[in-house]
């Protein structure tokens, strides 16, 4: 766990969020967790441990119970405190998985440098395949048919975001980005 554990109080609110904004933020958090799960095995037990370590068991339990790579996404109505708890968990997941995030970003950079497609890198191909498989398994029926190219670009861009969100103040960066995009 980090020397200075991120706290809910670090995530300021400048205005009230309505239910549609909270839904959009929750959906973005789900996609970030899909990206992490595409890099490394991630199960409910691991997420419960992180919630415990961050003292967020009560706030995050509903989201953890609904989130599983084996099942379709369940539409949750999380309140602001629950969403903030999930932000802290995503930060911790990204922080603890910095190595695979960095490795995959390095592979992506190398493919760009070599003027190759990301799929020509075995590591990136594996990540992209995992991301798309998990995403489509969890997607709502209307989202499951997004193009391979769009999902690949999304997955690669998520790696960049995860790197920023894995820093010691990554929870604040993630929160600010989520609030900005929710408006």
N, C-alpha and C positions, 0 to 999 in steps of 0.2 A: 504494500500500500504506500502511496506517496507520503513524504515527510509531512506535508501540509495537506490534510484531507480536504477536498472541496466540500463546501457546504451549500445547502439550499439558499441560505442568505446571500451567497455570492451572486445569485441570479436575480437581478433586479427587474421589476416590472414598471414600465413607464405609463402603461395604459392597460385597461381591462381587455382581456381576450374573450371573444365570443366562442360559441361551441364550434363553429366552422373553422375558426383559426386554430383552435386546439386540435381538431381533427386533422388539419393539414400538417401541423407540427408533429403529431403522433405518427402520421404516415411517413414523414421524412425521417423520423427517428427509426421507424421500422426498416426503411431502406438502408440506413446506415448500419443497422445491426445485420441485415442480410449481407452487406459487403464484408463485415467482419467475419460472419459465419462462412463466407465463401473462401476466406483466407485460412481459417483454422476451425477445428471442431468446436462447436458452441452448443451447449445443451442447457436445459433448465437448471440443472444442479449448479453449473458454473455461474449462471446469472443469479441464482439465489445466494451463492457464496459472495458475489460482488455486492449484492444488496445488503447482506449481513455485514460485510466489511465496512460499508459506507453508512451503516445504521439506517437503512432505508427499507427494511423488510416490509413494514406495514404499508408504506406508500407505493412500493413497486410490486407488491405481490400480485395484484390483479393483472398488471401488464405482463409479468413473468409467466403467470399461468396461461395467459392467452397467446404468448409468443412461443412458438416452437417451430423449428425448421420442418418438422414432419407434418404440420397441419396448415390448412388454409388460414389466411389472415382473418382474424375475428375483429369486427369493427367495435372498438371500445370508445366509450365516452369518458375519457380521463379528465379529472379536474386539474387546475393549474399546479397544485402541489405535486400531484402524481407525474405530470409532464416534467416538472423540474427535477423530480427524482430520476426519471428515465434519462434526462440530459446528463446528470452526474454519472449514471451507469454507463452510458455510451462513451463518455470521456474516459472512464476507467477501463472499459473494454479496449478502446483505441490505444490508451497509454500502455496497457499490458501486451498489446499486439503490435507495437511499433516496428519490431524487426520484420515481420512478414509484410507490413505496409511499405516500409522502406525498400525491402528487396524487390517487391513488385513494381514500385515506382522506378527503381533503377533499371529493371528489365524493360519497362515502358520507354524510359529515356533512351536506352540502348537501341530499341527497335526504331525509334525516331531517328537517331543518329545514323543507323545502318540503312535507313530508308526501307524498312520492312514493316509488315503488318504486325500488330500485337499478337495475333494468333500464331505467328511464326516463332514466338518465344514459348517454349513448353510451360514455363511457370505461369506466364500470363494467360495462356490458353486454358490452363487448369483453373485459374481464378475466374476467368470469364465464364467458362462452362459451369462452374459451381454457382456463381452469382445468378446466371440466367436460370439454371435449374431451380434454385431456391426461390428466386423471385417469382417465376411462373407457378410454382407450387403454392405460393402464398398469395398470389395476385387475385384480385376480384376478377370475375369472368371477363369483364370488358377490358381489363388491363393485360390479360394473359397473352394477347396476340400482338404485343408491341414487337417491333422488328428487332432482329438480332443485332443490327448495326446500332440502333438507338440504345438498346440495353447494354451493349458493349461500351459505347461512349459514356453512358451513365456510370457503369461500373468503374471505368478508368478514372473518371472525374471524382468519384467518391473516394478513391485512394488519396487524392490530393487533399480533399476535405478532411479525411480521417487523420492525415499527418498533422494538419493544423489543430485538429481537435484533440490530439494526443498529448499536447503540451501541458505544462503545469497550469496554465490559465485557459486550457482548451475548452473547459466547460463554459466559461464566459464567452469565448469566441463562438462556440456552437449556439449558445442561447441567443446571442446578438444576431447571428445569421438567421436563426429560426424565426425570431421576432420580425426581422426585416422582411423575410420572404412571406410571412403569414399575412401581411397587410396588402 
